Amino acid sequence: MSEDKKNADAQAPEQAQAPAKDQQPSTELTINDLTALKQIIDVASQRGAFKPNEMMTVGSTYNKLETFLTAVAAQQPAAPAQEGTKGE
């Protein structure tokens, strides 16, 4: 009986660790995800998916997202140039 209990105890930590590994990748939000979201908002608005009273909120969020993505894009070319000068 003690062996069964040891086996059950050994399996419990493995099962507890598995969800933690599965949850970690789902929390990532990349620049590509944000760019896709911007495109989704654009297509949805062109197709009339939003009601007129929702357009102000959607437009404001779209503008914030676009500003953020523009700022990130402006920083990305500068980052490799800085890294290249560090090695010299």
C-alpha positions in Angstrom: 0.0 0.0 0.0 2.8 2.4 0.8 4.1 2.0 -2.8 0.7 3.0 -4.2 0.7 6.1 -2.0 4.2 7.0 -3.2 3.2 6.6 -6.8 0.1 8.8 -6.3 2.3 11.4 -4.6 4.8 11.3 -7.4 2.2 11.8 -10.0 0.6 14.8 -8.2 3.5 17.2 -8.7 3.8 16.3 -12.3 0.2 17.1 -12.9 0.4 20.4 -11.0 3.4 21.5 -13.1 1.8 20.7 -16.5 -0.9 23.4 -16.4 1.8 26.0 -15.5 3.7 25.1 -18.6 0.5 25.3 -20.7 -0.5 28.7 -19.3 2.8 30.5 -19.9 2.7 30.6 -23.7 -0.9 31.8 -23.7 0.0 35.0 -21.9 2.3 36.2 -24.6 1.2 39.1 -26.8 3.6 39.9 -29.6 3.9 42.9 -31.9 2.7 40.6 -34.7 -0.5 39.9 -32.6 -1.1 43.6 -32.2 -0.5 44.2 -35.9 -3.1 41.5 -36.7 -5.5 43.1 -34.2 -5.1 46.4 -36.0 -5.9 44.7 -39.3 -8.9 42.9 -37.8 -10.3 46.2 -36.5 -9.8 47.8 -39.9 -11.5 45.0 -41.8 -14.4 44.8 -39.3 -15.0 48.6 -39.5 -15.0 48.5 -43.3 -17.5 45.7 -43.3 -19.8 47.6 -40.9 -19.3 45.3 -37.9 -19.6 48.1 -35.4 -22.6 50.1 -34.5 -22.4 53.9 -34.9 -22.4 54.4 -31.1 -19.4 52.0 -30.8 -17.3 53.7 -33.5 -15.8 56.3 -31.1 -14.4 53.7 -28.8 -13.2 51.5 -31.6 -11.6 54.5 -33.3 -9.9 55.7 -30.2 -8.5 52.2 -29.4 -7.4 51.8 -33.0 -5.5 55.1 -32.9 -3.8 54.2 -29.7 -2.8 50.8 -31.2 -1.5 52.5 -34.3 0.5 55.0 -32.4 2.1 52.3 -30.2 3.0 50.1 -33.3 4.5 53.1 -35.0 6.6 53.9 -31.9 7.8 50.3 -31.7 8.6 50.2 -35.4 10.7 53.4 -35.0 12.7 51.8 -32.2 13.4 48.5 -33.9 15.8 49.7 -36.6 17.7 51.7 -34.0 18.2 48.7 -31.7 20.3 46.6 -34.1 22.5 49.6 -35.0 23.3 50.1 -31.3 24.0 46.4 -30.8 26.4 46.5 -33.7 28.5 49.3 -32.3 28.8 47.6 -28.9 30.8 44.7 -30.3 33.4 47.0 -32.0 
